[in-house]
Structure formats: structure tokens, C-alpha cells
Amino acid sequence: MSGIIVIGAGQAGSSLVAKLRHAGFEGPVTLIGEEPVPPYQRPPLSKAYLLGEMALDRLFLRPASFYKDNDIALRLSKRVEAIDPAAKTVTLDDGEMLSYDQLALTTGSVPNRLPAAIGGDLGGVYTVRSLADVDGMAHEFSEARRVLVIGGGYIGLEAAAVAAKKGMNVTLVEMSERILQRVAAPETSAYFRDLHGAHNVHIREGVGLSKLIGDGHVSGAELTDGSMLDVDFVIVGVGIRPDTRLAETAGLDIDNGIRTDAQGRTSDPSIFAAGDCASFPYKGGRIRLESVGNAIDQAEVVAENMLGAQRDYVARPWFWSDQYDAKLQIAGLNTGYDEIITRRDGGAVSFWYYRGDDLLAVDAMNDPRGYMVGKRLIEAGKSPDKRAVADPDTDLKTLLKA
């Protein structure tokens, strides 16, 4: 019996193989990962781990013994070079060939990098995606050093926050007119702009990078407004893209990720996909979600469907970001909003995204109650009265009963 092979040993891959065993599958299970360590959490990499507040073993999703105890063959430091859907085999970088009955792709995403033509291959230029990335830059984080962060999304802002807390001189540039423009309302952008300003991070919006300067190692940057910066190192946070390399060469359908049906099945009925790399049906369209919650939930549904459950995956989007002492929690997707309702309660603030009278999403800063109520309302398809949301005297729990 060939069993099930899962390619990609991240959050989705680890969740999928665990669910297979929990659901009673007794056949062979193999989890293949390129990194030398067991599956680990990625969000703390740019926060607690980079700050030195989280030990390596606390990053691991499950202890290494879990895989042995559950008869899961964990193949680390292995790169899959090719999939042959007709023969139902995968070929590893050392030439080893493995057979499968069913295959799952949980290959995640890869960071966008700067082109070599503008200095992207200089020493001292880092991305924040893997454990090796963060370990490789850790020695750079010391007081009074000068760091340039390129990109005003959540990864860039989180890295800037860590650098600022380390007492460094931080400049962040964002080509768009404001930070978080792609993912959040102006109100949320303003909140985090003010927060970083209070910690002496110099944010420059509407300004991009022309090129990095250096002889082997980065020493400066020329920006699109013609200004020059002296820098000791650079962190690049300009987005990620789904890792579809294997799927493409195997001839699977691609549509902003590996295209799947509602059950996680790709264009090959024996191959499934889950997590950051998967594009799936959602409310009459298609989406791809880059979040821990989606990686876990989708992977578990895919595991059940590999065992014959025939269950559609229903996404319930949620996200979070930690910066300084601010915890942002996001429920829902804000695509298509036309109005923001602001709710303030002491130090807590939340922004509620509406399209007409329909609640789409909530950004909650240090407001766990606002987040939880908003999340429950969105998942239930309920849209509370806007005036009640904005009124700080409203007990949010009463909105759930309306």
C-alpha cells in the first residue's frame, strides 16, 4: 500500500497528517519538508522569536516524538523535485522515488525578493519567512544600528516594531500612499502609523526603493524621491506568493494558487491542496487565504475528504498581528466595504467595515471583546445597527441577541 504523501511541512501539513491519524487512517503517511526542523509556527518569527522572547522548542507545533508515536514518516531536509501524476510518484532531490495513493500539497508561500539588479543579492538584505531567515538576521539586531524596512504590510511593520524595541534607528518605506493600503482601511493605517511614530520609527509613505548600494554588503539605499539613506541592513517585506512550482510542473490547474474545488481536490482527483498555496471557492468567487486559521481548518477538512468525507470547506477568515503592546485581531474580509464605523472604549478601538447595512469585517486593536463579538456576528451572517456599534455605552454582547 502506497498510502498518503503530504508535501510541505508547515502549519497546514502538520495539521493534515495529525487529522489523518485522528480520523482513524491506518495506512502509511509521509510528511516531506525542505527545512531541517519539525513543523513550526511562523507568526512568532517576526515577533517573539526575533525579540528573543520565545525559545526554539516553543516554536514547534508538535514535539518531534509526535510523528514517531503516530507512525508518521517525517522526512526533513528533503526537496521534492517532481510529481508524476500518471505514475503517482514523487521524486526527491537525491533521486529517491516515492509512490502514493493520494497526495496533498501544503507547500505554502514564498516571499517576494528584490531583484539582483537593484541590489537584492547584497549581503545584509533579508526576508522574514523561515526560521533560517530569522536566525540569519538575528546578529544584526543591536542598539543604534540603522535598518531600512521595505514594505508597510504586517510583516514589515512587525519587523520594524521589533527593531525599534531593540533600540535601533528604523526607517520604513511604503510605495503606496499609506501603510496597510492593500489590506486595511485608512483608520487602521492611521492607528499603526501613530503607534510606530510614538516609538520613533520613521515611516515614509508614497516612497519606494530605487536601488540598494554596497560593495558585497548593503551600506545605503537610494529612494524614489531621490533621497539617500545610510543603512546597516535591510528587511524586505514586499509580500508573498503561493508556492505552485510543483503543481505547475505536474500540470495541475493554477488560479492565484493551486486551484481546488470546495473539498480541496485539485484538477487531479488524487491530489489535494490546502493552506497558503490553495485557491478555493468562496461566496461565488475564489480566494486564497494566508493565515494560520485557514491553514489548520482547511487542512483538517482536506484530510477528512481524502478519507471519503465529501465535506465542503467553509472559510471563516480571521487574522492577527502583534506590534509593541498593541494586539490587532481581524475577523472577516473587508473587500468591497463602503463605510467604517469606529468604536472606542478606553484604550480599546475597533473599526467595523460595512457595505451598505451588511457587516463584512472588524479590525480590533486591544479590543478582544469587539473582535469576538464581531467574529460571531459575521459568521452568523448578522449585521448590527451602526449606531449601536459606535455607541460606547452599548454592551456588545446584546448585539448577538438582536
C-alpha positions as CSV (number, residue, x, y, z in Angstrom):
1,M,0.0,0.0,0.0
2,S,1.5,3.4,-1.1
3,G,-0.6,5.5,1.3
4,I,-0.7,9.3,1.6
5,I,2.1,11.7,1.0
6,V,2.0,15.3,2.1
7,I,4.4,17.8,0.6
8,G,5.1,20.8,2.8
9,A,5.9,20.5,6.5
10,G,4.3,23.8,7.8
11,Q,1.1,24.5,9.7
12,A,-1.2,23.0,7.0
13,G,1.0,19.9,6.5
14,S,1.3,19.2,10.2
15,S,-2.4,19.7,10.8
16,L,-3.3,17.5,7.9
17,V,-1.3,14.4,8.9
18,A,-2.4,14.8,12.5
19,K,-6.0,14.8,11.4
20,L,-5.5,11.7,9.2
21,R,-4.4,9.8,12.2
22,H,-7.1,11.3,14.5
23,A,-9.7,10.3,11.9
24,G,-8.6,6.7,12.0
25,F,-6.4,6.3,8.9
26,E,-4.0,3.4,9.5
27,G,-2.2,3.4,6.2
28,P,1.3,4.9,5.5
29,V,1.6,8.6,6.0
30,T,4.6,10.6,4.9
31,L,5.2,14.3,5.5
32,I,8.0,15.9,3.5
33,G,9.7,19.2,4.4
34,E,12.6,21.1,3.0
35,E,13.7,22.6,6.3
36,P,15.8,20.6,8.8
37,V,13.4,21.1,11.8
38,P,9.9,19.8,12.5
39,P,6.9,21.9,11.5
40,Y,6.8,25.2,13.5
41,Q,4.8,28.3,14.0
42,R,5.7,31.1,11.5
43,P,3.9,34.2,13.1
44,P,6.2,34.4,16.2
45,L,9.2,34.5,13.9
46,S,8.8,38.2,13.2
47,K,7.7,38.9,16.8
48,A,8.5,37.0,20.0
49,Y,11.2,34.8,18.4
50,L,13.0,37.7,16.8
51,L,12.9,39.5,20.1
52,G,14.4,36.6,21.9
53,E,11.3,36.0,24.0
54,M,10.5,32.6,22.6
55,A,12.8,29.6,22.6
56,L,13.2,27.4,19.5
57,D,11.4,24.4,21.0
58,R,8.3,26.5,21.8
59,L,8.0,27.3,18.1
60,F,7.4,23.6,17.2
61,L,3.7,22.9,16.5
62,R,4.1,19.4,17.9
63,P,7.1,17.7,19.6
64,A,9.2,15.6,17.2
65,S,8.1,12.5,19.1
66,F,4.5,13.1,18.0
67,Y,5.3,12.0,14.4
68,K,7.1,8.8,15.5
69,D,4.4,8.0,18.1
70,N,1.8,8.3,15.4
71,D,3.7,6.4,12.8
72,I,4.1,9.4,10.5
73,A,7.3,9.3,8.4
74,L,8.7,12.8,8.8
75,R,11.2,13.4,6.0
76,L,13.1,16.6,6.8
77,S,15.7,18.4,4.7
78,K,14.1,16.9,1.6
79,R,13.1,18.8,-1.5
80,V,10.6,17.3,-3.9
81,E,11.8,17.9,-7.5
82,A,8.9,16.5,-9.4
83,I,5.5,14.9,-9.2
84,D,4.3,12.3,-11.8
85,P,0.5,12.2,-11.5
86,A,0.2,9.4,-14.1
87,A,2.6,7.1,-12.2
88,K,1.6,8.5,-8.8
89,T,5.1,9.1,-7.7
90,V,7.2,12.0,-6.3
91,T,10.9,12.3,-6.9
92,L,13.2,13.8,-4.2
93,D,16.3,15.9,-4.7
94,D,18.5,12.9,-4.0
95,G,16.8,10.8,-6.7
96,E,14.7,8.7,-4.3
97,M,11.2,8.0,-5.7
98,L,8.1,7.5,-3.5
99,S,4.7,6.2,-4.6
100,Y,1.4,7.5,-3.3
101,D,-2.3,6.6,-3.5
102,Q,-3.2,10.2,-2.6
103,L,-1.1,13.3,-2.4
104,A,-1.6,16.6,-0.6
105,L,0.2,19.8,-1.5
106,T,0.7,22.1,1.5
107,T,3.6,24.0,0.0
108,G,2.7,27.3,1.5
109,S,4.1,30.5,0.1
110,V,7.4,32.1,-0.7
111,P,8.5,35.7,-0.1
112,N,8.9,38.2,-2.9
113,R,12.6,39.3,-3.1
114,L,14.3,42.3,-4.5
115,P,15.8,41.9,-8.0
116,A,19.6,41.5,-8.1
117,A,19.7,44.4,-10.5
118,I,18.8,46.8,-7.7
119,G,20.9,45.2,-5.0
120,G,18.7,42.4,-3.8
121,D,21.6,39.9,-3.7
122,L,23.8,42.1,-1.5
123,G,24.8,40.8,1.9
124,G,22.7,42.2,4.7
125,V,19.4,42.0,2.8
126,Y,16.9,39.8,4.5
127,T,13.3,38.4,4.1
128,V,11.2,37.2,7.1
129,R,9.6,33.9,6.2
130,S,11.5,31.0,7.6
131,L,13.4,30.1,10.7
132,A,16.6,30.2,8.8
133,D,15.8,33.8,7.6
134,V,15.3,35.0,11.2
135,D,18.3,33.1,12.6
136,G,20.4,34.6,9.8
137,M,19.5,38.2,10.7
138,A,19.4,37.9,14.5
139,H,23.0,39.2,14.8
140,E,22.0,42.4,13.1
141,F,19.6,43.4,15.9
142,S,21.6,45.6,18.3
143,E,21.1,49.1,19.7
144,A,21.7,52.1,17.5
145,R,22.1,50.2,14.2
146,R,20.3,51.5,11.1
147,V,17.8,49.3,9.5
148,L,15.6,50.0,6.4
149,V,12.4,48.1,6.2
150,I,10.9,47.9,2.7
151,G,7.1,47.4,2.7
152,G,4.4,48.6,5.0
153,G,2.4,45.5,5.3
154,Y,2.0,43.5,8.5
155,I,5.4,41.6,8.2
156,G,7.3,44.9,7.6
157,L,5.5,46.6,10.5
158,E,6.1,43.7,12.9
159,A,9.8,43.6,12.0
160,A,10.0,47.4,12.4
161,A,8.4,47.1,15.9
162,V,11.0,44.5,17.0
163,A,13.9,46.7,15.7
164,A,12.5,49.7,17.5
165,K,12.1,47.8,20.7
166,K,15.8,46.8,20.4
167,G,16.7,50.5,20.3
168,M,17.6,50.7,16.6
169,N,17.2,53.5,14.1
170,V,14.3,52.3,11.9
171,T,13.1,53.7,8.6
172,L,10.2,52.1,6.8
173,V,9.3,52.9,3.2
174,E,6.0,52.1,1.5
175,M,5.4,52.7,-2.2
176,S,1.7,53.1,-1.8
177,E,0.2,56.2,-0.4
178,R,-0.2,54.6,3.0
179,I,0.9,51.6,5.0
180,L,-1.5,48.6,5.0
181,Q,-3.3,50.1,2.0
182,R,-3.9,46.7,0.4
183,V,-5.4,45.1,3.5
184,A,-6.9,47.7,5.8
185,A,-8.9,50.9,6.0
186,P,-7.3,54.4,6.4
187,E,-8.3,54.3,10.0
188,T,-6.3,51.2,10.7
189,S,-3.4,52.6,8.8
190,A,-3.5,55.8,10.9
191,Y,-3.6,53.8,14.1
192,F,-0.4,52.0,13.3
193,R,1.3,55.0,11.7
194,D,0.8,56.9,15.0
195,L,1.8,53.8,17.1
196,H,5.1,53.4,15.2
197,G,5.7,57.2,15.3
198,A,5.4,57.1,19.1
199,H,8.3,54.5,19.0
200,N,10.5,56.7,16.8
201,V,10.0,54.6,13.6
202,H,10.4,56.9,10.6
203,I,7.6,55.9,8.2
204,R,7.8,57.3,4.6
205,E,4.7,56.6,2.6
206,G,4.4,57.1,-1.2
207,V,8.2,56.5,-1.4
208,G,9.8,53.3,-2.9
209,L,13.2,51.9,-3.3
210,S,15.2,52.8,-6.4
211,K,18.3,50.7,-5.5
212,L,20.5,49.4,-2.7
213,I,24.1,50.4,-2.6
214,G,27.1,48.5,-1.4
215,D,30.2,46.5,-2.2
216,G,29.2,43.0,-1.4
217,H,27.2,44.2,1.7
218,V,24.5,46.8,1.7
219,S,25.6,50.2,3.0
220,G,23.0,52.5,1.6
221,A,19.7,53.0,-0.2
222,E,18.5,55.4,-2.9
223,L,14.8,56.1,-2.7
224,T,12.4,57.0,-5.5
225,D,12.2,60.6,-4.3
226,G,16.0,60.9,-4.8
227,S,16.9,60.8,-1.1
228,M,19.8,58.6,0.2
229,L,19.9,56.6,3.4
230,D,22.9,55.1,5.2
231,V,21.9,51.6,6.4
232,D,23.5,48.7,8.2
233,F,21.0,46.1,6.9
234,V,17.6,45.8,5.1
235,I,14.5,43.8,5.8
236,V,12.3,43.2,2.7
237,G,8.6,42.7,3.4
238,V,7.0,43.2,0.0
239,G,4.5,40.3,0.1
240,I,4.4,36.6,-0.6
241,R,3.2,34.4,-3.4
242,P,1.8,30.9,-3.4
243,D,4.4,28.2,-3.9
244,T,3.0,26.5,-7.0
245,R,6.2,25.2,-8.5
246,L,5.5,21.5,-8.2
247,A,1.8,21.9,-9.1
248,E,2.6,23.8,-12.3
249,T,5.2,21.2,-13.5
250,A,2.7,18.4,-12.7
251,G,0.2,20.1,-14.9
252,L,-2.3,21.0,-12.3
253,D,-4.7,24.0,-12.8
254,I,-3.4,27.2,-11.3
255,D,-5.6,30.2,-10.4
256,N,-3.8,32.6,-8.0
257,G,-2.6,29.4,-6.3
258,I,-3.3,25.8,-6.8
259,R,-6.9,25.6,-7.9
260,T,-9.1,23.3,-5.9
261,D,-12.8,22.5,-5.6
262,A,-14.7,23.2,-2.4
263,Q,-13.4,19.9,-0.9
264,G,-9.7,20.8,-1.6
265,R,-9.3,18.5,-4.6
266,T,-7.2,19.8,-7.4
267,S,-7.6,19.1,-11.2
268,D,-6.1,15.7,-10.5
269,P,-8.6,13.7,-8.4
270,S,-5.8,12.0,-6.4
271,I,-4.1,15.3,-5.4
272,F,-5.4,17.8,-2.9
273,A,-4.1,21.2,-1.7
274,A,-4.5,23.2,1.5
275,G,-3.2,26.3,3.2
276,D,-1.5,29.4,1.7
277,C,-0.9,27.7,-1.7
278,A,-4.6,26.7,-2.3
279,S,-7.2,28.8,-4.2
280,F,-10.7,27.7,-3.4
281,P,-14.4,28.7,-4.0
282,Y,-15.8,31.4,-1.7
283,K,-19.1,33.2,-1.9
284,G,-19.4,32.8,-5.7
285,G,-15.8,33.6,-6.4
286,R,-12.4,32.3,-5.5
287,I,-10.0,33.3,-2.8
288,R,-6.7,32.3,-1.3
289,L,-6.1,33.0,2.4
290,E,-2.8,33.5,4.1
291,S,-3.5,32.7,7.7
292,V,-2.9,30.2,10.4
293,G,-6.6,29.7,10.9
294,N,-7.2,28.8,7.3
295,A,-4.2,26.5,7.2
296,I,-5.4,24.5,10.1
297,D,-9.1,24.4,9.2
298,Q,-8.7,23.8,5.5
299,A,-6.1,21.1,6.1
300,E,-8.3,19.2,8.5
301,V,-11.2,19.3,6.1
302,V,-8.9,18.1,3.3
303,A,-7.7,15.2,5.5
304,E,-11.3,14.1,6.1
305,N,-12.1,14.3,2.3
306,M,-9.0,12.2,1.5
307,L,-10.7,9.6,3.6
308,G,-14.0,10.0,1.8
309,A,-16.0,12.6,3.8
310,Q,-17.0,14.7,0.8
311,R,-17.3,17.8,3.0
312,D,-17.1,21.3,1.6
313,Y,-14.7,23.7,3.3
314,V,-16.4,26.8,4.6
315,A,-13.8,29.5,5.4
316,R,-14.2,31.7,8.4
317,P,-11.4,34.3,7.9
318,W,-9.5,35.7,10.9
319,F,-6.1,37.1,11.3
320,W,-3.9,38.9,13.9
321,S,-0.8,41.0,14.4
322,D,1.2,42.0,17.4
323,Q,3.2,45.2,17.4
324,Y,4.6,46.7,20.6
325,D,1.8,46.4,23.2
326,A,-0.9,46.5,20.6
327,K,-2.7,43.4,19.5
328,L,-4.7,43.6,16.3
329,Q,-7.4,41.0,15.7
330,I,-9.2,40.8,12.4
331,A,-12.4,39.0,11.7
332,G,-13.9,38.6,8.2
333,L,-12.8,40.0,4.8
334,N,-13.2,43.7,4.1
335,T,-13.4,43.5,0.3
336,G,-16.0,45.9,-1.1
337,Y,-16.6,48.0,2.1
338,D,-18.0,51.5,1.7
339,E,-18.2,52.7,5.3
340,I,-16.2,52.4,8.5
341,I,-17.9,52.6,11.9
342,T,-15.4,53.4,14.7
343,R,-15.9,52.2,18.3
344,R,-13.8,53.4,21.2
345,D,-13.8,52.1,24.7
346,G,-11.0,53.4,26.8
347,G,-7.7,52.2,25.3
348,A,-9.6,49.8,23.0
349,V,-10.6,50.7,19.5
350,S,-12.3,48.8,16.7
351,F,-13.1,49.6,13.1
352,W,-16.2,47.9,11.7
353,Y,-16.4,47.5,7.9
354,Y,-19.8,47.8,6.3
355,R,-21.1,47.5,2.7
356,G,-24.4,49.2,2.9
357,D,-26.0,47.7,6.0
358,D,-24.0,44.5,5.8
359,L,-21.1,43.9,8.3
360,L,-18.1,42.5,6.4
361,A,-15.2,42.6,8.8
362,V,-13.8,44.0,12.1
363,D,-10.3,45.3,12.9
364,A,-10.0,45.3,16.7
365,M,-7.0,46.9,18.5
366,N,-6.6,45.8,22.1
367,D,-10.3,45.0,22.0
368,P,-10.8,41.3,22.3
369,R,-14.5,41.6,23.1
370,G,-15.1,43.7,20.0
371,Y,-13.2,41.1,18.0
372,M,-15.1,38.1,19.4
373,V,-18.5,39.7,19.0
374,G,-17.7,40.9,15.5
375,K,-16.4,37.4,14.5
376,R,-19.5,35.7,15.8
377,L,-21.8,38.2,14.1
378,I,-20.0,37.8,10.8
379,E,-20.1,34.0,10.9
380,A,-23.8,34.1,11.8
381,G,-24.5,36.5,8.9
382,K,-25.8,39.2,11.3
383,S,-25.2,42.9,10.8
384,P,-25.8,45.1,13.9
385,D,-27.2,48.6,13.8
386,K,-24.3,51.0,13.1
387,R,-25.3,53.5,15.8
388,A,-25.3,50.8,18.4
389,V,-21.8,49.7,17.3
390,A,-20.5,53.2,17.6
391,D,-22.1,53.9,21.0
392,P,-19.5,53.0,23.7
393,D,-22.4,52.5,26.1
394,T,-23.7,49.6,24.1
395,D,-23.0,46.2,25.6
396,L,-21.6,44.4,22.6
397,K,-23.0,41.1,23.8
398,T,-26.5,42.4,23.3
399,L,-25.8,42.7,19.6
400,L,-25.6,38.9,19.4
401,K,-29.2,38.6,20.6
402,A,-30.7,41.0,18.1
